[in-house]
C-alpha cells in the first residue's frame, strides 16, 4: 500500500471521531432528491464553491452558473458555446483537438472538473448529461487542489430523481449538423431510481473537410436505503471523433485574407479522437447529530490521439505557406477519492459551518509524439497560398526531441474550512488546504527518471458584509499553485525539477445583488499575480541565465447579470475589462510589458429571451469583443518581422425563435451570426487562427414528458 493511500485512510478514519465531538444532536427532515429544471437563467446557490450548500450571495468570489434553460435556449452543444455569454471567459483554439479556456488571462487545458472531481485530459467535453456548467474565476486551490489558477470550469452531472422524466432533443442545422440526445429518468419505488442519458451526433462544418462524430451513454442509479442515506452509482462511455482544424495562417500582422471555409494543410490527414470510460460513486449519510458525511469516487480511463497537417508562416512575398505535421497519443488512468465531513457548531454568538475533508488521487499517463516527414525526408513543405492544401504522403516517426514518457502522479490532501456567521450582516469564509503532490517521471527515450514532491499550502479567506439581506459586499484573497510537472503532467525535465511551483495570488473585491427572486447582478474587481516564473536574469548580458521572479499580472473588472427583468424578459451576460501583461522578460521574444495573447481588453456579451405569448418567444444575443493579439510573442526578430498578429475586434448577433407546441414539446430555431459578420474567433499561435462561422442555423425539437 502506497504512503499516499495510508495517509488518506488514516485521515478518513479519524474524521468522524473529530467532528462528532463538536456537534449537537438534532432531528433532521427526510432527504429529498430533486432536479434543477426550470430555474430560469439565475442560479441561487452552488455546492461546489465551498463543498457546502451555500447561496451565491454568500460566496466571496466571482461565480457564473450556466443553467439548463440557458443551455437549451442557446442550443449549446459544447462548453465553449455554453460559456460564450459568461463575462471574462474566452477560448483559445486548442490546436483543434481540445478545449482551452482563458480565464483572467490564464489559459489552461487541465482546469476542468465534473461534480467537483478533476477531469483534466485534453479533449472536447459534451453537455448531453450535464445539468449546470459552473465557472469559478480566480485561484481555487483551497477546494480543488493544484492548478485552478486563473479559474476553472465544473460540470454538474444529471442525477436520478424520484419523479418520472422521459425527454430528449433532435437538432438539425447548417453544415449537416445532426444531433440526438435522450434523457430517461425512472423511479421504481421510494428506494431506487435510475436515469440514462444518451447522445449521438454526426455533423460537418463550415470548414472544408472538417467533420465530427461523437456518441455517449451515461446510466446512473440512486438508492436510498434510509431517509438519511443516498448512494449513487454511474458509468459513462464517451467517444469523440473529429478533424483537427488548426485554422489559417497570417501575413504581415493580420490573418490571411481567404474564405472562412479554406482549410490549410490536409483535413483528411488530420484525424483526432478521444475515448472515455468513467465510473462514479457517491455515498452521503446524515447522522442524527447533524453531521453530513460525503464520499465521492471517480475512476476514468481515457485514450486520446491527434494528428495534424497544419500551416506555419507565410513567406516574405506572400505567395507560399509552410505546412508541417505531427501526431501525439496520450493515455491516462485517473482515480480520485474525496471524503468530506460537514457539520454546524455554535460558539457563543457565532455560528460555524465546518468542513473537514481529504482527497486521495493517482494518475498514470503515457505520452508519445511523432514528427511528420514529407517526401525528401523534410519536416516542412511550401504550398501556394492561393491553394494552401497538400496531399503529399507523410511518414510519422520520432525526431530527436519528440516526447516518449511515462508519469505517475499521486496526491494526498487535507483541507479545513470554516464559514462563520459573526452577525446577520458579517460573514467570513476561511480555509486552508495542504497537498502532498508527487510525480515519478520517466523519459523512455533515454531512461532518465525524475521524482518531485511538492508540499502545497493553499489558503483562502473571504469577508462578506450584507448591508441589507439581498446585497453582499465581499473581499477575497486566495493562492494556487502549478507544479513544474505542468497541467498535463509531462513538463518535467532535469533543468526544472528542483524549481518551486508557479504561484498565483488573487486579490478580489466585489458586490452581489439579488434584485428580486430570479434576477441577480454581480461585479468584481481583481488583481491576479503570477510569480515563481522562469525569467531571464536581468544582470546577465548574455540573456542565457534564468531566475525565478514575478512574471505576469492581470487586472480586471467584471459585471454580470442573470435572470428575469420582467416575467416575459430573461437575460444573461455581462461586461469584462482585462489588462493582462508580462512583468518580466521570460525569453528572447516574450518581453516585459507584452500584452498576453488571446485576451481582449473589452468584452460585452448579452443574451435575451422575450416571451410574447405563452406559445411564442424570441431570443437575441449580442457579442462584442475588442481586438486582441494572436499570441504573446510581440517582439520583432529577424525571422519574425511581423510578430504583432492582431485579430480584429468584432460585433456578432445571434437570434432565436421559440414555440411551445404543448406542455411537453417545444421547438426552436437558433441563428448564429445573424448578419453573417466576417470575424476571427480565436487562435493557437500567430500562424494558427480560426475564422468565425458564417451565418448558421439550428432547428431543435425538445421533449420532456
C-alpha positions as CSV (number, residue, x, y, z in Angstrom):
1,X,0.0,0.0,0.0
2,X,1.4,3.4,-1.0
3,X,2.2,6.1,1.5
4,X,-0.5,8.4,-0.1
5,X,-3.2,5.7,0.5
6,X,-2.1,5.2,4.1
7,X,-2.3,8.9,4.7
8,X,-5.8,9.1,3.2
9,X,-7.1,6.1,5.1
10,X,-5.8,7.4,8.4
11,X,-7.3,10.8,7.8
12,X,-10.7,9.3,6.7
13,X,-10.8,7.0,9.7
14,X,-10.1,9.9,12.1
15,X,-12.6,12.3,10.7
16,X,-15.9,11.1,12.3
17,X,-14.3,10.9,15.7
18,X,-13.2,14.5,15.5
19,X,-16.4,16.0,14.2
20,X,-18.9,14.1,16.4
21,X,-17.4,15.8,19.5
22,X,-18.3,19.2,18.2
23,X,-21.9,18.8,17.1
24,X,-25.1,18.6,19.0
25,X,-27.9,16.1,18.3
26,X,-30.8,17.3,16.2
27,X,-33.8,15.8,14.3
28,X,-33.5,16.2,10.5
29,X,-36.1,16.1,7.8
30,X,-36.1,13.3,5.2
31,X,-33.5,13.6,2.4
32,X,-35.2,14.9,-0.8
33,X,-33.6,14.4,-4.2
34,X,-35.0,16.6,-7.0
35,X,-34.0,18.0,-10.3
36,X,-33.0,21.6,-11.1
37,X,-35.0,22.2,-14.2
38,X,-37.0,25.3,-15.0
39,X,-34.8,27.5,-12.8
40,X,-34.5,30.2,-15.5
41,X,-31.1,31.8,-16.1
42,X,-30.4,32.8,-12.4
43,X,-29.0,30.0,-10.2
44,X,-29.2,30.8,-6.5
45,X,-26.6,28.5,-5.0
46,X,-23.8,26.1,-5.6
47,X,-22.4,23.2,-3.6
48,X,-19.1,23.3,-5.4
49,X,-17.5,26.6,-4.4
50,X,-17.4,25.7,-0.7
51,X,-18.4,22.0,-0.8
52,X,-21.5,23.0,1.2
53,X,-24.9,24.3,0.1
54,X,-24.1,28.0,0.0
55,X,-26.1,30.8,-1.7
56,X,-24.1,32.5,-4.4
57,X,-24.9,35.7,-2.5
58,X,-22.7,34.3,0.4
59,X,-19.9,33.0,-1.8
60,X,-17.0,35.5,-1.8
61,X,-15.8,35.1,-5.3
62,X,-17.0,35.6,-8.9
63,X,-19.1,32.6,-10.0
64,X,-21.3,32.2,-13.0
65,X,-23.7,29.3,-13.4
66,X,-25.0,28.4,-16.8
67,X,-28.4,26.8,-16.2
68,X,-30.2,24.1,-18.2
69,X,-32.7,26.6,-19.5
70,X,-29.9,28.8,-20.9
71,X,-28.1,25.8,-22.4
72,X,-31.3,24.8,-24.1
73,X,-32.3,28.2,-25.3
74,X,-28.9,28.9,-26.9
75,X,-28.8,25.4,-28.4
76,X,-25.3,25.0,-26.9
77,X,-23.5,21.8,-27.8
78,X,-20.1,22.4,-26.1
79,X,-18.6,24.1,-23.1
80,X,-17.3,26.9,-25.3
81,X,-20.8,27.5,-26.7
82,X,-22.4,27.3,-23.2
83,X,-20.0,29.9,-21.8
84,X,-19.9,32.4,-24.7
85,X,-22.0,34.8,-22.7
86,X,-20.1,34.5,-19.5
87,X,-18.1,37.7,-18.7
88,X,-14.3,37.2,-18.5
89,X,-14.2,33.8,-20.3
90,X,-12.9,33.1,-23.7
91,X,-11.5,30.0,-25.5
92,X,-8.2,29.6,-27.4
93,X,-8.1,27.3,-30.5
94,X,-6.5,24.3,-28.7
95,X,-5.0,23.1,-31.9
96,X,-8.4,21.8,-32.9
97,X,-8.2,18.8,-30.6
98,X,-9.0,20.1,-27.1
99,X,-10.8,22.8,-25.1
100,X,-8.6,25.7,-23.9
101,X,-10.4,28.2,-21.8
102,X,-8.8,31.5,-20.9
103,X,-9.9,33.0,-17.6
104,X,-8.3,36.1,-16.2
105,X,-5.5,35.9,-18.7
106,X,-4.6,32.3,-17.8
107,X,-5.1,29.6,-20.4
108,X,-5.5,26.0,-19.4
109,X,-6.2,22.6,-20.8
110,X,-6.5,20.9,-17.4
111,X,-8.7,23.0,-15.2
112,X,-11.9,21.0,-15.8
113,X,-13.9,19.2,-13.1
114,X,-17.1,17.2,-13.0
115,X,-19.1,17.2,-9.8
116,X,-16.0,18.7,-8.1
117,X,-13.6,16.0,-9.2
118,X,-10.7,16.6,-11.6
119,X,-11.3,15.7,-15.3
120,X,-8.1,17.1,-16.9
121,X,-7.4,15.1,-20.0
122,X,-7.3,17.2,-23.2
123,X,-10.5,16.6,-25.1
124,X,-13.8,18.1,-26.1
125,X,-16.5,17.6,-23.4
126,X,-20.2,17.4,-24.2
127,X,-23.3,18.6,-22.4
128,X,-25.7,15.7,-23.1
129,X,-25.6,14.5,-19.4
130,X,-24.9,17.9,-17.8
131,X,-27.3,19.9,-15.6
132,X,-25.3,23.1,-15.0
133,X,-21.9,24.5,-16.1
134,X,-20.2,26.4,-13.3
135,X,-17.4,28.9,-14.0
136,X,-15.3,29.8,-11.0
137,X,-12.9,32.8,-11.5
138,X,-9.6,33.3,-9.8
139,X,-7.4,30.8,-8.0
140,X,-9.5,28.0,-6.4
141,X,-6.8,25.6,-5.0
142,X,-8.3,25.5,-1.5
143,X,-11.2,23.5,-2.8
144,X,-9.8,21.9,-6.0
145,X,-6.1,21.5,-5.3
146,X,-3.3,22.1,-7.8
147,X,-3.9,24.2,-10.8
148,X,-7.2,26.1,-10.9
149,X,-5.0,29.1,-11.2
150,X,-7.0,31.7,-13.3
151,X,-10.2,29.9,-12.7
152,X,-11.9,26.6,-13.6
153,X,-15.0,25.1,-15.2
154,X,-17.0,22.5,-13.3
155,X,-19.8,20.4,-14.9
156,X,-22.7,19.3,-12.6
157,X,-24.0,16.0,-14.0
158,X,-27.6,14.9,-14.2
159,X,-28.6,12.7,-11.3
160,X,-31.6,10.3,-10.9
161,X,-34.7,11.9,-9.5
162,X,-37.8,10.5,-7.6
163,X,-40.1,11.7,-10.4
164,X,-40.5,10.2,-13.8
165,X,-39.0,12.1,-16.8
166,X,-38.8,11.0,-20.4
167,X,-37.2,13.5,-22.7
168,X,-34.6,14.3,-25.4
169,X,-33.9,16.5,-28.3
170,X,-33.3,16.3,-32.0
171,X,-31.3,19.1,-33.7
172,X,-30.7,19.6,-37.4
173,X,-28.8,22.5,-38.9
174,X,-26.4,24.1,-41.3
175,X,-23.3,22.2,-42.4
176,X,-25.2,18.9,-41.8
177,X,-25.4,19.4,-38.1
178,X,-27.3,16.3,-36.9
179,X,-27.6,15.6,-33.2
180,X,-29.9,13.4,-31.0
181,X,-30.0,13.2,-27.2
182,X,-32.1,11.1,-24.9
183,X,-32.8,11.6,-21.2
184,X,-34.9,9.0,-19.4
185,X,-35.4,9.0,-15.6
186,X,-37.5,6.4,-13.8
187,X,-38.2,5.9,-10.1
188,X,-39.1,2.3,-9.3
189,X,-40.1,2.8,-5.7
190,X,-39.2,5.0,-2.7
191,X,-35.7,3.4,-2.5
192,X,-34.5,3.0,-6.1
193,X,-34.4,5.4,-9.2
194,X,-32.4,5.2,-12.4
195,X,-31.5,7.6,-15.2
196,X,-30.0,7.2,-18.6
197,X,-28.6,9.9,-20.8
198,X,-27.5,9.2,-24.4
199,X,-26.0,11.1,-27.3
200,X,-25.3,10.6,-31.0
201,X,-24.0,13.3,-33.3
202,X,-22.7,13.2,-36.8
203,X,-22.0,16.7,-38.2
204,X,-19.9,18.6,-40.7
205,X,-18.6,22.1,-40.6
206,X,-18.3,25.4,-42.4
207,X,-14.6,24.5,-42.7
208,X,-13.7,22.3,-45.7
209,X,-13.3,18.7,-44.9
210,X,-13.9,19.1,-41.1
211,X,-16.3,16.5,-39.6
212,X,-17.4,15.5,-36.2
213,X,-18.9,12.3,-34.9
214,X,-19.5,11.6,-31.2
215,X,-21.6,9.3,-29.0
216,X,-22.1,8.8,-25.3
217,X,-24.2,6.9,-22.8
218,X,-24.4,7.6,-19.1
219,X,-26.6,5.2,-17.0
220,X,-26.9,6.2,-13.3
221,X,-28.7,4.7,-10.4
222,X,-29.6,6.1,-7.0
223,X,-30.6,4.2,-3.8
224,X,-32.0,5.5,-0.5
225,X,-31.6,2.6,1.9
226,X,-32.8,5.0,4.6
227,X,-34.2,8.5,4.8
228,X,-30.7,9.9,5.6
229,X,-28.6,7.9,3.2
230,X,-28.1,8.3,-0.5
231,X,-26.0,6.1,-2.8
232,X,-25.5,7.0,-6.4
233,X,-23.5,4.9,-8.9
234,X,-22.8,5.9,-12.6
235,X,-20.9,4.9,-15.6
236,X,-20.1,6.9,-18.7
237,X,-18.8,5.9,-22.1
238,X,-18.0,8.8,-24.4
239,X,-16.3,8.8,-27.8
240,X,-15.4,11.9,-29.9
241,X,-14.0,11.6,-33.5
242,X,-13.3,14.8,-35.5
243,X,-10.8,16.5,-37.7
244,X,-8.2,18.6,-36.0
245,X,-8.6,22.1,-37.5
246,X,-5.6,24.5,-36.9
247,X,-7.2,27.3,-38.9
248,X,-5.4,29.7,-41.3
249,X,-2.1,31.5,-41.2
250,X,-1.3,35.2,-41.1
251,X,0.6,37.7,-43.2
252,X,2.1,41.0,-42.2
253,X,0.4,41.2,-38.9
254,X,-3.1,40.1,-39.9
255,X,-5.0,36.9,-40.7
256,X,-4.6,35.8,-44.3
257,X,-7.5,37.2,-46.4
258,X,-9.2,34.0,-47.5
259,X,-12.6,32.4,-47.5
260,X,-13.6,31.2,-44.0
261,X,-14.0,27.6,-45.3
262,X,-10.5,27.3,-46.6
263,X,-8.5,24.5,-44.9
264,X,-4.8,25.0,-44.6
265,X,-2.9,21.7,-44.7
266,X,-4.7,18.3,-45.1
267,X,-8.1,17.8,-43.4
268,X,-8.2,14.1,-44.3
269,X,-4.7,13.6,-42.8
270,X,-5.7,15.4,-39.5
271,X,-7.9,13.0,-37.5
272,X,-8.3,13.3,-33.8
273,X,-10.3,11.1,-31.4
274,X,-10.7,10.6,-27.7
275,X,-12.4,7.8,-25.8
276,X,-13.6,7.9,-22.1
277,X,-14.7,5.2,-19.8
278,X,-15.6,6.5,-16.3
279,X,-17.1,5.2,-13.1
280,X,-18.5,7.5,-10.4
281,X,-19.8,6.7,-6.9
282,X,-21.4,9.0,-4.3
283,X,-22.3,8.0,-0.8
284,X,-23.9,10.5,1.6
285,X,-25.2,9.9,5.1
286,X,-26.5,12.4,7.6
287,X,-26.2,11.3,11.2
288,X,-28.7,12.1,13.9
289,X,-26.4,14.7,15.4
290,X,-26.3,16.7,12.2
291,X,-23.1,15.5,10.7
292,X,-23.1,15.1,6.9
293,X,-20.5,12.6,5.7
294,X,-20.0,12.5,1.9
295,X,-17.7,10.3,-0.1
296,X,-17.1,10.6,-3.9
297,X,-15.0,8.3,-6.0
298,X,-14.2,8.6,-9.7
299,X,-12.2,6.3,-11.9
300,X,-11.6,7.2,-15.5
301,X,-9.7,5.5,-18.3
302,X,-9.0,7.8,-21.3
303,X,-7.2,7.4,-24.6
304,X,-6.5,10.4,-26.8
305,X,-4.9,10.6,-30.3
306,X,-4.5,13.5,-32.7
307,X,-2.7,14.0,-35.9
308,X,-2.5,17.3,-37.8
309,X,-1.1,18.6,-41.1
310,X,-1.2,22.3,-40.4
311,X,0.0,25.7,-41.5
312,X,3.1,27.6,-40.5
313,X,4.4,31.0,-41.6
314,X,3.7,32.7,-45.0
315,X,6.8,33.6,-46.9
316,X,8.0,37.2,-47.2
317,X,6.4,37.7,-50.6
318,X,3.0,36.3,-49.6
319,X,3.0,33.6,-52.2
320,X,3.5,30.4,-50.2
321,X,2.8,29.0,-46.8
322,X,4.7,26.3,-44.8
323,X,2.9,23.1,-44.0
324,X,4.2,20.7,-41.2
325,X,2.8,17.6,-39.5
326,X,3.0,15.6,-36.3
327,X,0.9,13.3,-34.2
328,X,0.5,12.6,-30.5
329,X,-1.0,9.8,-28.4
330,X,-1.9,10.1,-24.7
331,X,-3.5,7.6,-22.3
332,X,-4.3,8.3,-18.7
333,X,-5.9,6.4,-15.9
334,X,-7.2,8.5,-13.0
335,X,-8.5,7.6,-9.6
336,X,-9.7,10.2,-7.1
337,X,-11.5,9.8,-3.8
338,X,-12.8,12.6,-1.7
339,X,-14.3,12.4,1.8
340,X,-16.0,15.4,3.3
341,X,-17.5,15.9,6.8
342,X,-19.8,18.9,7.2
343,X,-21.3,20.0,10.5
344,X,-22.6,23.0,12.3
345,X,-21.3,24.4,15.5
346,X,-22.3,27.4,17.6
347,X,-19.7,29.2,19.8
348,X,-21.3,32.0,21.7
349,X,-23.0,34.3,19.3
350,X,-21.0,32.9,16.3
351,X,-22.4,30.2,14.1
352,X,-20.0,28.0,12.2
353,X,-20.4,25.6,9.2
354,X,-17.3,23.5,9.3
355,X,-15.8,21.4,6.5
356,X,-13.1,18.9,7.0
357,X,-12.0,16.8,4.0
358,X,-9.4,14.6,2.4
359,X,-8.6,13.8,-1.2
360,X,-6.5,11.0,-2.5
361,X,-5.7,10.7,-6.1
362,X,-3.4,8.8,-8.6
363,X,-2.9,9.4,-12.3
364,X,-0.8,7.3,-14.7
365,X,-0.1,9.0,-18.0
366,X,1.7,7.8,-21.2
367,X,2.7,10.3,-23.9
368,X,4.1,9.6,-27.3
369,X,4.7,12.0,-30.2
370,X,5.9,11.6,-33.8
371,X,7.1,14.1,-36.3
372,X,5.7,14.0,-39.8
373,X,8.2,13.7,-42.7
374,X,7.3,14.7,-46.2
375,X,9.0,13.3,-49.4
376,X,12.7,14.1,-49.3
377,X,12.8,13.5,-45.6
378,X,11.8,17.1,-44.8
379,X,9.6,18.2,-41.9
380,X,8.1,21.2,-43.8
381,X,6.9,21.9,-47.3
382,X,5.8,25.1,-49.1
383,X,2.5,25.2,-50.9
384,X,0.8,28.0,-52.8
385,X,-1.0,30.5,-50.5
386,X,-3.8,30.6,-53.1
387,X,-4.3,26.8,-52.7
388,X,-2.9,26.0,-49.2
389,X,-3.7,22.3,-49.2
390,X,-1.5,19.3,-49.8
391,X,-2.0,15.6,-50.4
392,X,1.7,14.7,-50.2
393,X,2.3,11.4,-48.3
394,X,3.6,11.9,-44.8
395,X,5.6,9.4,-42.8
396,X,5.4,9.6,-39.0
397,X,8.4,8.7,-36.8
398,X,10.1,10.2,-33.8
399,X,12.6,13.0,-34.2
400,X,15.4,13.6,-31.7
401,X,13.2,15.8,-29.5
402,X,9.8,14.1,-29.7
403,X,8.2,13.0,-26.4
404,X,8.1,9.4,-25.2
405,X,7.4,9.5,-21.5
406,X,5.5,8.0,-18.6
407,X,4.4,9.6,-15.4
408,X,2.8,8.5,-12.2
409,X,1.4,11.2,-10.0
410,X,-0.2,11.0,-6.6
411,X,-1.9,13.4,-4.3
412,X,-2.8,13.2,-0.7
413,X,-4.6,16.3,0.6
414,X,-6.3,17.6,3.8
415,X,-8.4,20.7,3.9
416,X,-10.3,22.6,6.5
417,X,-12.9,25.3,6.0
418,X,-15.0,27.4,8.4
419,X,-18.0,29.5,7.2
420,X,-18.6,31.9,10.1
421,X,-21.7,33.9,10.7
422,X,-20.5,36.6,13.0
423,X,-23.7,38.5,12.8
424,X,-26.6,38.6,10.3
425,X,-24.5,41.2,8.3
426,X,-20.9,39.9,8.7
427,X,-19.8,36.5,7.3
428,X,-16.4,35.0,6.9
429,X,-15.2,32.1,4.8
430,X,-11.8,30.9,5.7
431,X,-10.0,27.7,4.6
432,X,-6.6,26.1,4.2
433,X,-5.6,23.1,2.1
434,X,-2.4,21.0,2.2
435,X,-1.5,18.9,-0.8
436,X,1.4,16.5,-1.0
437,X,1.8,16.2,-4.7
438,X,4.4,13.6,-6.0
439,X,5.3,12.8,-9.6
440,X,7.5,10.0,-10.8
441,X,8.5,10.8,-14.4
442,X,10.4,8.6,-16.8
443,X,11.8,9.6,-20.2
444,X,11.5,6.4,-22.2
445,X,13.9,7.7,-24.8
446,X,17.0,7.8,-22.6
447,X,15.8,6.1,-19.4
448,X,16.1,9.3,-17.3
449,X,14.0,9.2,-14.2
450,X,12.9,12.2,-12.2
451,X,11.0,12.3,-8.9
452,X,9.5,15.5,-7.5
453,X,7.4,16.1,-4.4
454,X,5.7,19.4,-3.7
455,X,4.1,20.4,-0.5
456,X,1.4,23.0,-1.3
457,X,-0.4,25.2,1.2
458,X,-3.4,26.9,-0.4
459,X,-5.3,29.4,1.8
460,X,-8.5,31.3,1.1
461,X,-10.1,34.0,3.1
462,X,-13.2,35.9,2.2
463,X,-15.1,38.5,4.2
464,X,-18.7,39.3,3.4
465,X,-20.8,42.3,4.5
466,X,-24.5,42.4,3.9
467,X,-25.9,46.0,4.4
468,X,-29.3,44.6,3.5
469,X,-30.3,41.0,3.0
470,X,-30.3,40.8,-0.8
471,X,-26.9,42.7,-1.1
472,X,-23.4,41.4,-0.3
473,X,-20.1,43.2,-0.5
474,X,-17.0,40.9,-0.3
475,X,-13.3,40.8,-0.3
476,X,-11.3,37.7,-1.1
477,X,-7.7,36.5,-1.1
478,X,-6.6,33.1,-2.4
479,X,-3.5,31.3,-3.6
480,X,-3.0,28.5,-6.1
481,X,0.0,26.6,-7.5
482,X,1.1,24.9,-10.7
483,X,3.8,22.3,-10.1
484,X,6.6,22.0,-12.6
485,X,5.1,18.8,-14.0
486,X,2.6,21.1,-15.6
487,X,-1.2,20.8,-16.0
488,X,-0.7,17.7,-18.2
489,X,2.0,16.1,-16.0
490,X,4.5,15.9,-18.9
491,X,6.7,19.0,-18.4
492,X,9.3,17.8,-16.0
493,X,13.0,18.0,-17.0
494,X,16.4,17.9,-15.3
495,X,16.6,21.6,-15.5
496,X,13.2,22.5,-13.9
497,X,12.6,19.6,-11.5
498,X,14.1,21.3,-8.5
499,X,12.3,24.6,-9.1
500,X,9.4,25.8,-6.8
501,X,5.9,25.6,-8.3
502,X,4.5,28.6,-10.0
503,X,2.4,30.6,-7.6
504,X,-0.8,32.6,-8.2
505,X,-2.0,35.3,-5.8
506,X,-5.5,36.7,-6.3
507,X,-7.0,39.8,-4.7
508,X,-10.6,40.4,-5.3
509,X,-13.4,42.7,-4.1
510,X,-16.9,42.5,-5.4
511,X,-20.6,43.1,-4.9
512,X,-23.7,40.9,-5.5
513,X,-27.3,42.0,-5.5
514,X,-30.3,39.7,-5.7
515,X,-32.5,42.4,-7.2
516,X,-35.5,40.2,-6.9
517,X,-36.1,36.4,-6.8
518,X,-34.8,35.2,-10.1
519,X,-32.7,38.2,-11.0
520,X,-29.1,38.7,-9.9
521,X,-26.4,41.3,-10.5
522,X,-22.7,40.8,-9.7
523,X,-19.5,42.7,-10.1
524,X,-15.8,42.0,-9.3
525,X,-12.6,44.0,-9.3
526,X,-9.4,41.8,-9.1
527,X,-5.7,41.6,-9.4
528,X,-4.0,38.2,-10.2
529,X,-0.2,37.9,-9.9
530,X,1.7,35.0,-11.4
531,X,5.1,34.5,-9.6
532,X,7.9,31.9,-9.5
533,X,8.0,32.2,-13.2
534,X,11.3,31.3,-15.0
535,X,12.5,34.6,-16.4
536,X,15.8,35.9,-17.9
537,X,18.3,37.1,-15.3
538,X,18.4,40.9,-15.9
539,X,22.0,41.0,-14.7
540,X,23.2,38.5,-17.3
541,X,24.3,40.3,-20.5
542,X,24.2,37.0,-22.5
543,X,20.5,36.6,-21.9
544,X,21.0,32.9,-21.2
545,X,20.8,32.6,-17.4
546,X,17.4,32.3,-15.8
547,X,15.9,33.0,-12.3
548,X,12.5,32.7,-10.7
549,X,10.6,36.0,-10.5
550,X,7.3,37.7,-10.9
551,X,6.2,37.1,-14.5
552,X,2.6,38.1,-15.1
553,X,-0.1,40.4,-13.8
554,X,-3.8,40.6,-14.7
555,X,-6.0,43.4,-13.5
556,X,-9.6,43.5,-14.4
557,X,-13.3,44.2,-13.8
558,X,-16.3,42.0,-14.4
559,X,-20.0,42.8,-14.4
560,X,-22.6,40.1,-14.7
561,X,-26.4,39.8,-14.8
562,X,-28.7,36.8,-15.0
563,X,-32.4,36.3,-14.5
564,X,-35.8,37.8,-15.3
565,X,-36.1,41.5,-15.9
566,X,-39.9,41.0,-16.3
567,X,-42.0,37.9,-16.3
568,X,-41.5,37.8,-20.1
569,X,-37.9,39.0,-20.4
570,X,-34.9,36.9,-19.4
571,X,-31.3,37.9,-19.7
572,X,-27.8,36.5,-19.1
573,X,-24.4,38.1,-19.8
574,X,-22.1,40.9,-18.8
575,X,-19.0,43.0,-19.4
576,X,-15.4,42.4,-18.7
577,X,-12.3,44.5,-18.8
578,X,-8.9,42.7,-18.7
579,X,-5.4,44.2,-18.6
580,X,-3.0,41.2,-18.7
581,X,0.7,41.8,-19.2
582,X,4.1,40.2,-18.7
583,X,6.1,41.8,-15.9
584,X,9.5,40.3,-16.8
585,X,11.4,39.1,-19.8
586,X,10.7,35.4,-20.0
587,X,12.5,34.7,-23.3
588,X,14.1,36.4,-26.3
589,X,10.6,37.0,-27.7
590,X,8.5,37.2,-24.6
591,X,9.4,40.6,-23.2
592,X,8.3,42.7,-20.2
593,X,5.2,44.7,-20.9
594,X,3.9,42.5,-23.6
595,X,0.1,42.0,-23.6
596,X,-1.0,38.4,-23.2
597,X,-2.2,36.8,-26.4
598,X,-5.9,35.8,-26.8
599,X,-7.0,38.3,-24.2
600,X,-9.3,41.1,-25.5
601,X,-9.3,44.2,-23.3
602,X,-13.0,44.7,-23.5
603,X,-15.8,42.1,-24.0
604,X,-19.5,42.6,-23.8
605,X,-22.0,39.8,-24.2
606,X,-25.7,39.7,-23.5
607,X,-28.3,37.1,-24.3
608,X,-32.0,38.0,-24.2
609,X,-35.2,35.9,-24.4
610,X,-38.6,37.5,-24.6
611,X,-41.8,35.5,-24.5
612,X,-44.5,37.4,-26.4
613,X,-47.3,34.8,-25.6
614,X,-47.3,31.5,-23.7
615,X,-46.7,29.9,-27.1
616,X,-44.2,32.2,-28.9
617,X,-40.9,33.7,-27.8
618,X,-37.7,35.1,-29.3
619,X,-34.0,35.3,-28.4
620,X,-31.4,37.9,-29.3
621,X,-27.7,37.8,-28.4
622,X,-25.0,40.4,-28.8
623,X,-21.3,39.7,-28.5
624,X,-18.8,42.5,-28.8
625,X,-15.0,42.0,-28.4
626,X,-12.2,44.4,-29.0
627,X,-9.1,43.4,-30.9
628,X,-6.5,41.1,-29.4
629,X,-3.1,39.6,-30.2
630,X,-3.0,36.1,-31.6
631,X,0.0,35.3,-29.2
632,X,2.1,36.9,-26.5
633,X,5.2,36.9,-28.8
634,X,5.2,40.6,-29.8
635,X,9.0,41.2,-30.3
636,X,10.4,41.9,-33.8
637,X,13.2,39.5,-34.7
638,X,15.0,38.8,-38.0
639,X,13.0,35.6,-38.5
640,X,9.7,37.2,-37.4
641,X,9.4,40.8,-38.6
642,X,5.6,40.9,-38.1
643,X,5.1,39.4,-34.7
644,X,2.1,41.6,-33.6
645,X,-0.6,39.5,-35.4
646,X,-3.8,41.1,-34.4
647,X,-7.3,39.6,-34.5
648,X,-9.7,42.5,-35.3
649,X,-12.4,43.3,-32.9
650,X,-16.0,42.4,-33.9
651,X,-19.7,42.5,-33.0
652,X,-21.8,39.4,-33.6
653,X,-25.5,39.0,-33.3
654,X,-27.3,35.7,-32.6
655,X,-31.0,35.1,-32.6
656,X,-33.7,32.5,-31.9
657,X,-37.4,31.8,-32.2
658,X,-39.2,29.6,-29.7
659,X,-42.5,27.8,-30.0
660,X,-44.2,25.8,-27.2
661,X,-46.2,23.2,-29.1
662,X,-47.6,21.5,-25.9
663,X,-46.7,21.2,-22.3
664,X,-44.2,18.5,-23.1
665,X,-43.0,19.6,-26.6
666,X,-41.1,22.7,-27.7
667,X,-39.4,23.7,-31.0
668,X,-36.8,26.4,-31.6
669,X,-34.7,27.9,-34.4
670,X,-31.3,29.3,-33.5
671,X,-29.3,31.5,-35.8
672,X,-25.6,32.1,-35.1
673,X,-24.0,35.2,-36.6
674,X,-27.3,36.6,-37.9
675,X,-25.8,39.3,-40.1
676,X,-23.1,37.0,-41.5
677,X,-20.2,39.0,-40.0
678,X,-16.7,38.0,-41.0
679,X,-14.5,37.7,-37.9
680,X,-11.8,35.5,-36.3
681,X,-12.9,33.7,-33.2
682,X,-9.6,32.6,-31.7
683,X,-6.1,31.3,-32.3
684,X,-3.4,29.0,-31.1
685,X,-0.4,31.0,-32.4
686,X,0.4,33.7,-35.0
687,X,0.0,31.1,-37.7
688,X,-3.0,29.1,-36.4
689,X,-6.1,31.3,-36.5
690,X,-9.7,30.2,-36.6
691,X,-12.1,32.1,-38.8
692,X,-15.6,32.6,-37.2
693,X,-18.6,30.7,-38.5
694,X,-20.7,32.4,-41.2
695,X,-24.4,32.6,-40.6
696,X,-25.6,29.2,-39.4
697,X,-29.0,27.7,-38.4
698,X,-30.1,25.0,-35.9
699,X,-33.6,23.7,-35.6
700,X,-34.4,21.7,-32.5
701,X,-37.3,19.7,-31.2
702,X,-37.2,19.3,-27.4
703,X,-39.4,16.8,-25.5
704,X,-39.9,16.4,-21.7
705,X,-42.8,14.2,-20.5
